[in-house]
Amino acid sequence: SQLPLDNIQSIAPVSGGDVNEAYRVETSQKPYFLLIQRQRSKAFFDAEVAGLNLFEKAGITAPIVIDSGEIDGDAYLLLIFLNEGNQGSQAELGELVAKMHQQQQPDGKFGFDLPYEGGDVSFDNDWSDSWTTIFVERRLDHLKDRLVDQG
């Protein structure tokens, strides 16, 4: 298998993430952003793809998903490369997060159809009537328990 791109001219690592390997892939047409998660199946990026598609549905600028898959046992996600632009403010970020969370909430519930997967951390996102249940019990308490177990 190989990436679904023609005329790759260069691939260079980029910084910024702590869960995936990240690369800028230059082709003769345009640049792309490639995320790789070693020794994971294609399903590793399913929730991220779904989330990025929801951003688009909500009118929030986000990288467009080109493809996701698996090559030689490693999961990958290929996106349009977005050049760093206006960083915005925390207030604008809050407005975007609120806009995002107004999308796809069946019966006013909180959650998501897929679990969160990030490196060796995963969270249950099953739908709940309570935002506190999602954020505190399924996120913060889960992380606290992991830290306590690790000493």
Residue pairs with C-beta under 8 A, 6 or more apart in sequence:
1 69
1 70
1 71
1 72
2 71
3 25
3 34
3 67
3 71
3 76
3 78
4 66
4 67
4 78
5 25
5 27
5 32
5 78
6 27
6 28
6 29
7 27
7 28
7 29
8 25
8 26
8 27
9 26
9 27
9 28
10 25
10 26
11 23
11 24
11 25
11 26
11 34
12 23
12 24
12 26
13 21
13 22
13 23
14 22
14 23
14 24
14 33
15 22
16 22
17 35
18 119
19 37
19 118
19 119
20 35
20 36
20 37
20 77
20 119
21 35
21 36
21 37
21 38
22 33
22 34
22 35
22 36
23 33
23 34
23 35
23 36
24 31
24 32
24 33
24 34
24 81
25 31
25 32
25 33
25 34
25 78
25 81
30 80
30 81
31 81
32 66
32 78
32 79
32 80
32 81
33 63
33 78
33 79
33 80
33 81
33 82
34 76
34 77
34 78
34 79
35 45
35 76
35 77
35 78
35 79
36 74
36 75
36 76
37 44
37 45
37 74
37 75
37 76
37 119
38 74
39 73
39 74
40 74
40 75
41 70
41 75
42 68
42 69
42 70
42 75
43 75
44 75
44 117
45 68
45 75
45 76
45 77
46 68
46 114
47 112
47 114
47 115
47 116
47 117
47 125
48 77
49 65
49 68
49 77
50 112
50 113
50 114
51 112
52 62
52 63
52 64
52 65
52 79
53 65
54 100
54 103
54 104
55 61
55 62
55 100
56 62
56 64
57 103
57 104
58 99
58 100
58 102
58 103
59 99
60 96
60 99
60 100
61 82
62 82
63 79
63 80
63 81
63 82
64 79
64 80
65 77
65 78
65 79
66 78
66 79
66 80
67 76
67 77
67 78
68 75
68 76
68 77
68 78
69 75
69 76
70 76
101 110
106 127
108 129
109 127
109 128
109 129
110 127
110 128
110 129
110 130
110 131
110 133
110 134
111 125
111 126
111 127
111 128
111 134
112 125
112 127
113 125
114 125
115 122
115 123
115 124
115 125
116 122
116 123
116 125
121 143
121 146
123 138
123 139
123 142
124 138
125 134
125 138
128 134
